[in-house]
Amino acid sequence: MKRTDELATEIAHTRHELGETIDALAHKVDVKARVSDVASDVAAEARETGEQIAERARHNPMTLLVFAVSAAVAVAVVVIVRGRRS
């Protein structure tokens, strides 16, 4: 038979694990918070990408031109595809 202090330790450990599980489940069901987390991550990545492009453009203006043309082509493709679906 386990000693009282071993049981108390095991109970404390189990409570801790249960608390972590409940927190994880609560986060999983909180869609608004999860969407906010993803939006923050995407915004941070976009900022970082913009900073990288700006830095490259300072050193090589051709990079900015290539990016601008690529963005224009991407927008044109989206407009054409959406126009065909309508």
FITIZA-25218 format. One line per field, with one value per residue: residue in three letters; x, y, z of N, C-alpha, C in turn. Coordinates in steps of 0.02 Angstrom, whole numbers, plus 50000, padded with zeros to 5 digits. Atoms other than C-alpha are relative to their C-alpha. Layout:
BEGIN
type	c(ALA/...)
n.east	c(X/...)
n.north	c(Y/...)
n.up	c(Z/...)
ca.east	c(X/...)
ca.north	c(Y/...)
ca.up	c(Z/...)
c.east	c(X/...)
c.north	c(Y/...)
c.up	c(Z/...)
***
This chain:
BEGIN
type	c(MET/LYS/ARG/THR/ASP/GLU/LEU/ALA/THR/GLU/ILE/ALA/HIS/THR/ARG/HIS/GLU/LEU/GLY/GLU/THR/ILE/ASP/ALA/LEU/ALA/HIS/LYS/VAL/ASP/VAL/LYS/ALA/ARG/VAL/SER/ASP/VAL/ALA/SER/ASP/VAL/ALA/ALA/GLU/ALA/ARG/GLU/THR/GLY/GLU/GLN/ILE/ALA/GLU/ARG/ALA/ARG/HIS/ASN/PRO/MET/THR/LEU/LEU/VAL/PHE/ALA/VAL/SER/ALA/ALA/VAL/ALA/VAL/ALA/VAL/VAL/VAL/ILE/VAL/ARG/GLY/ARG/ARG/SER)
n.east	c(50042/49960/49999/50042/49966/49998/50067/50009/49960/50034/50061/49979/49978/50060/50037/49963/50012/50070/50004/49972/50046/50058/49978/49993/50068/50032/49970/50022/50070/50004/49984/49982/49931/49958/49999/49959/49930/49979/49996/49939/49943/49999/49980/49928/49964/50007/49955/49931/49989/49996/49935/49949/50005/49975/49927/49972/50010/49949/49937/50008/50066/50031/50041/50064/50035/50022/50054/50058/50027/50030/50062/50049/50021/50042/50065/50033/50024/50058/50056/50023/50031/50065/50044/50024/50045/50063)
n.north	c(49941/49939/49957/49940/49947/50020/49987/49927/49978/50024/49960/49933/50007/50012/49936/49956/50023/49986/49927/49985/50026/49956/49939/50014/50007/49934/49963/50030/49982/49927/49988/49930/49992/50035/49959/49942/50024/50011/49935/49967/50033/49982/49930/49996/50026/49951/49945/50023/50005/49931/49973/50033/49973/49931/50003/50022/49946/49949/50023/50018/49976/50047/50045/49967/50004/50069/50010/49962/50034/50063/49984/49979/50061/50039/49966/50009/50070/50006/49963/50038/50062/49983/49977/50058/50039/49964)
n.up	c(50000/50005/49941/50006/50036/50070/50027/50005/50058/50060/50007/50022/50070/50040/50002/50044/50069/50015/50011/50067/50049/50002/50033/50071/50028/49999/50055/50063/50013/50006/50070/50008/49980/50048/50061/49983/49999/50070/50032/49976/50032/50071/50003/49984/50059/50053/49983/50010/50071/50026/49981/50041/50068/49998/49993/50064/50048/49986/50027/50070/50021/50045/49958/49991/50064/50009/49952/50023/50059/49976/49965/50051/50035/49954/49995/50064/50003/49954/50031/50058/49976/49969/50053/50036/49956/49991)
ca.east	c(50000/50063/50113/50011/50144/50160/49971/49971/50109/50017/49855/49945/50024/49857/49772/49909/49889/49699/49718/49829/49706/49561/49659/49701/49519/49459/49581/49526/49342/49380/49371/49378/49543/49614/49566/49645/49805/49813/49778/49918/50038/49990/50008/50180/50235/50167/50261/50421/50401/50369/50525/50628/50563/50598/50774/50806/50733/50854/50999/50928/50785/50755/50687/50549/50505/50495/50387/50271/50250/50219/50088/50002/49998/49927/49790/49750/49735/49617/49509/49501/49461/49325/49254/49239/49151/49016)
ca.north	c(50000/50173/50290/50446/50565/50465/50474/50661/50687/50582/50678/50845/50787/50725/50891/50986/50880/50899/51088/51093/50985/51097/51252/51172/51124/51298/51374/51254/51302/51489/51517/51706/51698/51571/51679/51828/51728/51677/51854/51920/51790/51831/52018/51992/51887/52018/52156/52054/52017/52201/52249/52121/52185/52365/52319/52228/52374/52494/52388/52338/52440/52302/52193/52321/52324/52134/52131/52266/52175/52010/52090/52170/52003/51916/52048/52035/51845/51858/51987/51881/51719/51802/51883/51714/51637/51771)
ca.up	c(50000/49956/50091/50123/50057/49895/49871/49906/49777/49650/49681/49662/49499/49432/49479/49389/49231/49240/49255/49100/49005/49052/48999/48832/48802/48851/48727/48591/48611/48617/48430/48445/48538/48416/48267/48354/48383/48200/48142/48252/48183/48003/48035/48112/47962/47842/47934/47931/47746/47709/47806/47711/47544/47594/47646/47483/47384/47470/47412/47243/47167/47040/47181/47212/47027/47020/47176/47107/46941/47031/47143/46992/46901/47055/47072/46886/46897/47046/46956/46798/46891/46995/46838/46753/46904/46906)
c.east	c(50044/49996/49961/50034/50007/49932/49988/50038/49966/49936/50017/50021/49939/49958/50034/49988/49928/49991/50026/49954/49939/50018/50006/49932/49964/50027/49975/49929/49993/50022/50022/50073/50048/50006/50044/50074/50027/50008/50062/50062/50007/50023/50074/50041/49997/50047/50073/50016/50007/50067/50056/50000/50027/50075/50033/49994/50050/50066/49996/49930/49964/49955/49930/49959/49973/49942/49936/49967/49967/49934/49946/49974/49954/49931/49961/49971/49939/49940/49972/49964/49933/49950/49971/49951/49932/49951)
c.north	c(50062/50040/50063/50055/49984/50013/50075/50028/49980/50040/50070/50000/49992/50064/50049/49982/50015/50074/50020/49976/50045/50066/49990/49993/50067/50042/49975/50021/50076/50021/50072/50013/49966/50039/50061/49982/49992/50066/50038/49970/50020/50073/50008/49975/50050/50060/49981/49995/50069/50032/49970/50028/50071/50002/49979/50056/50056/49981/49986/50020/49952/49951/50030/49997/49930/49984/50035/49967/49935/50012/50020/49940/49959/50032/49990/49929/49991/50033/49960/49937/50015/50023/49941/49959/50034/49986)
c.up	c(50000/50064/49986/49960/49926/49967/49992/49940/49935/49986/49975/49927/49954/49994/49952/49926/49979/49986/49931/49945/49993/49966/49925/49966/49997/49943/49933/49982/49992/49930/49989/50018/49951/49936/50012/50000/49929/49964/50022/49968/49927/49993/50013/49940/49943/50012/49986/49926/49968/50017/49959/49929/49998/50005/49934/49948/50010/49968/49925/49977/49953/50038/50009/49936/49989/50046/49977/49940/50021/50035/49950/49962/50044/50006/49935/49993/50044/49969/49941/50021/50032/49947/49961/50041/50006/49944)
***
